[in-house]
Structures are given as structure tokens and as C-alpha cells.
Amino acid sequence: MQKILSLTAVVAILGVSACDSANSNLERAIIGGAIGCAAGEVLADGRCVEGAAVGAGIGVLTN
């Protein structure tokens, strides 16, 4: 199960990294949320929602 989650996280990060220019706050929030969810699933044992909230917040605040 851990291998599947790790593979999912890697695929999600690589897929999102293909977006080289996020132009709006909404796009940055979506990208940050996706990466945060994947990180929360892998690093914090199934805490996707918390990771997505933190990732989306960071995505909006960074420019």
C-alpha cells in the first residue's frame, strides 16, 4: 500500500510540475493543493485534506 501511495505522489508532482507558468492565484492554489495532498498522504499517513489546505495557502501566497 505504501508503494502505491508513494508512486501516486510522484506521479502527481511530476504531472503538476509540467505546468511551468501558473498565471493566476487560482492556478497556484490548485497546484499547491495537489502537491500538498500528495505530500500529506505519503508523509503524514493519510492526511490529504490538511496537506491540501496548507499547500493551497502557500500556493496563493507565493508569486
Residue pairs with C-beta under 8 A, 6 or more apart in sequence:
5 41
5 42
6 42
8 38
8 41
9 38
9 39
9 41
9 42
12 34
12 35
12 37
12 38
13 35
13 38
16 31
16 34
16 35
19 27
19 31
22 28
22 31
22 59
25 60
28 59
28 60
28 62
29 56
29 57
29 59
29 60
30 56
30 59
31 59
32 55
32 56
32 57
32 58
32 59
32 60
32 62
33 52
33 53
33 55
33 56
33 59
34 52
34 55
35 55
36 51
36 52
36 53
36 54
36 55
36 56
36 58
37 48
37 49
37 51
37 52
37 55
38 48
38 51
39 51
39 55
40 46
40 47
40 48
40 49
40 50
40 51
40 52
40 54
41 47
41 48
41 51
43 51
44 50
44 51
